[in-house]
Amino acid sequence: MASSPKLKKNFIASLFDFKLEHLVSLKFLKFIYLIFTVGVTLLAGFGLLICLLSLKDYFYFIPLIAIGYLLVLISFRIWIELISSLLQIARNTHELVVISKFVAKND
C-alpha cells in the first residue's frame, strides 16, 4: 500500500499543523495518566499517614481512603481509554481519507 508523505510528520511539525491533520493528544495521554496516578497516590498516602498518626481519631477512614483511591483510579483509567479510543478512531479515519484521496489521485 502506498503511503502519502503527508502522513509522516514529526512531533514539532505536528504542533504547528494549523489544519489539524495530525493529532498530538495521544502522545500526551500517557504523561497525563502518569501525573494523575502519582498525584492521587501521594494524596491517598498522605491521607493514610494522617490516619495512622492519629490512631484513635481517624482510623476508620483507612478503608474509605483505599476504596476511594481504587474508584478514582479505575474511573480515570476508563476515561483515558475512552479518549484514547476516540482519538485513534479519528486518526484512523483521517488516514483512510488521505490514503483514498492519494490513491484516487494516482489512478
Secondary structure, DSSP 8 states (H G I E B T S, - for coil): ----GGG---HHHHHT-TT--S--HHHHHHHHHHHHHHHHHHHHHHHHHHHHHTHHHHTTHHHHHHHHHHHHHHHHHHHHHHHHHHHHHHHHHHHHHHHHHHHHHH-
